[in-house]
């Protein structure tokens, strides 16, 4: 069964690499690297290729965990999910600011 999963890993990594190459050449370089989702795709595929190439080096198992993010690449393909993820990331900074203010008020109240 482990050999089966190794073969599946090679097949999916190859497919993702071909898809990334087609996307890279279709958009050329500048528009490709301006899109955050395309950069994310590039990083995930690059890490997958590095993890496949150097299997005997210690710490590669940590790189293999990055391959789990290949599922997140689907979010970049579906526009409705892409809008949700973009909205959530845009809301992160205001929420962190609210937590900072709340922590400051709590600290002042604790001192009094």
N, C-alpha and C positions, 0 to 999 in steps of 0.2 A: 504494500500500500504506500510506503514511503517513496518508492520509485515512481508510482503513479502521480503523486503530488509534485515530485520534482519535474516530471514531464509537463504537467499542467502549469507549473510555475514558468517553465521555459516558453511554453506556448503563449501564455498571457503576457509575459514580458515582451516577447517578440511582437505580438499584436499591438501592445501599447506603444512600443518603439516605432513601429510603422505608422501608427496613427499620429504620433508626435511629429515624425518627420514630414508627413503630409501636411499637417497643420503648420509646421514651421515654414515649409516652402510655399504654402498657399498664402500665408500672411507676410512672408519675408521676415526680416529680422525685427525692424522697429515696431510695427504693430503687434507682433507676437509678444515681445517683451514688455509692451505697455499694458497688456491685459494681465491682471493678477492671476486669473484662473489658468492661463497658459503657462505662466511662470511656475505655478504650483504643479501643473502637469509635468513640466520639465524637471523639476526637482525630484518628484516621485519616481519618474522613469529613470533618471540619472542614478538615484540611490539604488534602485532595483538592479540596474546594470552593474553597478559597482559591487553590490552584494553577491551577484552571480559570478562575477569575475574573480573575486578574492575570497573564496570560501574558507580557506585554511587559516586566515589571519584572525587573531583574537579580537573580539569586539564586533565582529561582523553580524552576530546575532542581533545586536542592537540596531544595526542598519536594516536588518530584515523586518523589524517591527514597523519601519517606515512604509513598507509595502502594503500594510493594512490601509493606508491612506488612499490607495488606488480606488477604493469604494467612494471616497469623497469626490473623486473626479466626475462622478455622475452628476453631482450638484452643479458643476459648471456647464453641463450639457442641457439641463432642464431649466428653462427660463424662470418658471415659478419658484423652484427651489433656490435658484440663484438670487432672486429678489429677496427671499426670506433670509438667506445667509448674509447678503449685503446689508439688509436692514438690521440684523442682529449685530454685525460687526460695527455698524455706524452708531448703534445705541450703547456700545460698550463704554466709550469715554464719558458720556454724560452720567451713566450709572456709577462709574467709578468716582466721578466728582461728587455725586450725591452721597456715596459711602464715606468719602473723605470728610465732607461737611458734617455728616452724622457722627463720625468718629471724633471730630473736633468738638462738637457740642457735648458729646458724652464725656470726653476728657475734661472739659471745663466744668461740667456738672459734678464730676467725680472729685475734682479738686475743691469745689465749694462745699 
